[in-house]
Amino acid sequence: MTTIDPPPTSLPTPEPATGTGQDLVLAIDVGGTDLKSALADPAGALIDIRRTATPASSGVPGESIVERSAALLAEYRGAWPTKNIAAIGLIAPGLVDEVNGVGIYSANLGWRDFPFADRLRRATGLPVSYAHDVGAAGDAEMRFGAARGLGDVVVMIVGTGIAGAVFCDGKRVLGGGYAGELGHAQVPGGLDCTCGLRGCLETIGSAGAIARRYTELSGQAVPGAREVFAAAAAGDPVGRRVIDDAITALAFSIAQLVAILGTEAVVIGGGLTQAGDALLDPLRLQVKQNLSFHRHPVLLAAQMGQDAGLIGAALRARDLLDAP
């Protein structure tokens, strides 16, 4: 069943369609379980946010996403008949070649080298931008959120896994689709990873790893990292150990980024930021201890919330319309 959310409070709420407004764009965020979509006006405000189940993969992985996206366009046109939808911004996880609009690889969703931008453009007749979901969220934080006005920034999303968007001199580093895989950089104390390596940051520093490690070490199952932070605050030694290990690993990776890139700010988003100062205060201290003459970055909580990816997708679609 389709669900519809209200527009985010951080951006202005648009008036209902009157037939005299400017063109809208369609933003689509493909996740492993849900596909999230919305229209966006020229100011970036999201309209008619919807969630539907991500379609099961067809014989050609990626084709079902194109078909569902084209169907969503038809549904939105039916719901907003006096508005013109002029472009589409599609984002997804995995390795993404944003220049050529190709999904290089997605372990969870099954595609390899699928030409999303070209296929969706052919299916709809509209210009299409295809980008990485965390990269799009990073674009939103840089344009409207915690990193606005800054140039050398890493936006780090810490949830079930860890990924990042790296900005140097205000431009996102793409690396042919391979940049930003922070969760698979090795750290001291890292464990066996599903990617086949040992020592990846997300095996110890992600929200998923925190809950998993606490369950394994304590014998008490917890639904998420929030409960582990609560246990640590209450004096539970296992909880304290798991949280300390995660913070040590995250601080190590952040210090490496600073030493290599000269990063001036790290914006942290994702589920782990619900811990607030219980995460950020000790993380700031450890990052400072890991640096000497280096630039000392400011650590900031992300501001754009759960719709950051959609906003970033809409921005990229709007850029297609604004390009000469």
Long-range contacts (C-beta under 8 A, 24 or more apart in sequence): 2-50, 2-51, 2-52, 3-50, 3-51, 4-48, 4-49, 4-50, 5-49, 5-50, 5-51, 6-49, 7-45, 7-46, 7-47, 7-49, 8-46, 8-305, 8-307, 10-144, 10-303, 10-304, 10-305, 11-43, 11-44, 11-45, 11-46, 11-144, 11-311, 12-43, 12-45, 13-45, 14-41, 14-43, 14-45, 14-47, 17-80, 17-81, 17-82, 17-83, 18-82, 19-82, 19-83, 21-83, 23-83, 23-84, 23-85, 23-86, 23-87, 23-321, 24-80, 24-83, 24-84, 24-85, 24-86, 25-85, 25-86, 25-87, 25-88, 25-89, 25-314, 25-317, 25-318, 25-321, 26-72, 26-73, 26-76, 26-85, 26-87, 26-88, 26-89, 26-317, 27-88, 27-89, 27-91, 27-310, 27-311, 27-313, 27-314, 27-317, 28-69, 28-72, 28-88, 28-89, 28-90, 28-91, 28-313, 29-91, 29-92, 29-133, 29-136, 29-309, 29-310, 29-313, 30-54, 30-65, 30-90, 30-91, 30-92, 30-93, 30-109, 30-133, 31-93, 31-133, 32-93, 32-108, 32-109, 35-65, 35-68, 36-309, 36-310, 37-72, 37-76, 37-310, 38-307, 38-310, 38-314, 39-76, 39-80, 39-83, 39-85, 40-310, 40-311, 40-314, 40-317, 40-318, 42-318, 44-143, 44-144, 44-311, 44-314, 44-315, 44-318, 46-307, 46-310, 46-311, 46-314, 47-80, 48-76, 48-79, 48-80, 49-307, 49-310, 54-109, 57-109, 57-110, 57-111, 60-114, 61-106, 61-109, 61-110, 61-111, 61-112, 61-114, 62-103, 62-109, 62-110, 62-111, 62-114, 62-116, 62-119, 63-114, 63-119, 65-90, 65-92, 65-109, 65-116, 66-116, 66-119, 66-120, 66-123, 67-123, 69-120, 69-123, 69-124, 70-120, 70-123, 70-124, 73-124, 73-126, 85-126, 86-126, 86-127, 86-321, 87-126, 87-127, 87-128, 87-129, 87-317, 87-318, 87-320, 87-321, 88-120, 88-124, 88-126, 88-127, 88-128, 88-129, 88-317, 89-128, 89-129, 89-131, 89-136, 89-312, 89-313, 89-314, 89-315, 89-316, 89-317, 89-318, 90-116, 90-117, 90-120, 90-128, 90-129, 90-130, 90-131, 90-313, 91-130, 91-131, 91-132, 91-133, 91-135, 91-136, 91-309, 91-312, 91-313, 92-116, 92-130, 92-132, 92-133, 93-132, 93-133, 93-134, 93-163, 94-132, 95-177, 95-178, 96-130, 96-131, 96-132, 96-135, 96-177, 97-176, 97-177, 98-129, 98-130, 98-131, 98-132, 98-135, 98-174, 98-177, 99-174, 101-128, 101-129, 101-130, 102-130, 102-177, 103-130, 104-177, 127-317, 127-320, 127-321, 128-317, 128-320, 129-313, 129-316, 129-317, 129-319, 129-320, 131-312, 131-313, 131-316, 132-163, 132-165, 132-177, 132-180, 133-309, 134-163, 134-164, 134-165, 134-180, 134-309, 135-165, 135-172, 135-174, 135-180, 135-312, 136-308, 136-309, 136-310, 136-311, 136-312, 136-313, 136-315, 136-316, 137-165, 137-269, 137-302, 137-304, 137-308, 137-309, 137-311, 137-312, 138-164, 138-165, 138-167, 138-172, 138-267, 138-312, 139-165, 139-172, 139-312, 139-315, 139-316, 140-304, 140-308, 140-309, 140-311, 140-312, 140-315, 141-165, 141-267, 141-269, 141-302, 141-303, 141-304, 141-308, 142-167, 142-170, 142-172, 143-312, 143-315, 144-303, 144-304, 144-311, 145-267, 145-302, 145-303, 145-304, 145-308, 146-265, 146-267, 146-300, 146-301, 146-302, 146-303, 146-304, 147-265, 147-267, 147-300, 150-264, 150-265, 151-264, 152-261, 152-262, 152-263, 152-264, 152-265, 153-263, 153-264, 153-265, 153-266, 153-267, 154-182, 154-254, 154-257, 154-261, 154-263, 154-265, 154-266, 154-267, 155-266, 155-267, 155-269, 155-302, 156-182, 156-254, 156-266, 156-267, 156-268, 156-269, 156-270, 157-268, 157-269, 157-270, 157-302, 158-205, 158-206, 158-207, 158-250, 158-268, 158-269, 158-270, 158-271, 158-272, 158-273, 159-206, 159-207, 159-208, 159-270, 159-271, 159-272, 160-206, 160-207, 160-208, 160-271, 161-202, 161-206, 161-208, 162-201, 162-202, 162-205, 162-206, 162-270, 166-257, 166-261, 168-261, 182-253, 182-257, 185-253, 185-256, 187-249, 187-252, 187-253, 188-248, 188-249, 188-252, 189-245, 189-248, 189-249, 190-249, 201-249, 201-250, 201-253, 204-245, 204-246, 204-249, 205-246, 205-247, 205-249, 205-250, 205-253, 206-246, 206-272, 207-270, 207-271, 207-272, 209-246, 210-242, 210-243, 210-246, 210-272, 213-242, 213-245, 214-238, 214-239, 214-242, 217-241, 217-242, 224-271, 225-271, 225-272, 225-274, 225-275, 226-274, 226-275, 229-275, 229-278, 229-279, 232-278, 233-278, 243-278, 244-282, 247-279, 247-282, 247-283, 247-286, 248-286, 250-283, 251-283, 251-286, 251-287, 251-289, 251-290, 252-290, 254-283, 254-287, 254-290, 254-297, 254-299, 255-287, 255-290, 255-291, 255-294, 258-287, 258-291, 258-294, 258-295, 258-296, 258-297, 259-291, 259-294, 262-294, 262-295, 263-295, 263-297, 264-295, 264-297, 264-298, 265-297, 265-298, 265-299, 265-300, 266-297, 266-298, 266-299, 266-300, 267-300, 267-301, 267-302, 268-299, 268-300, 268-301, 268-302, 269-301, 269-302, 269-304, 269-308, 270-302, 273-301, 273-302, 276-301
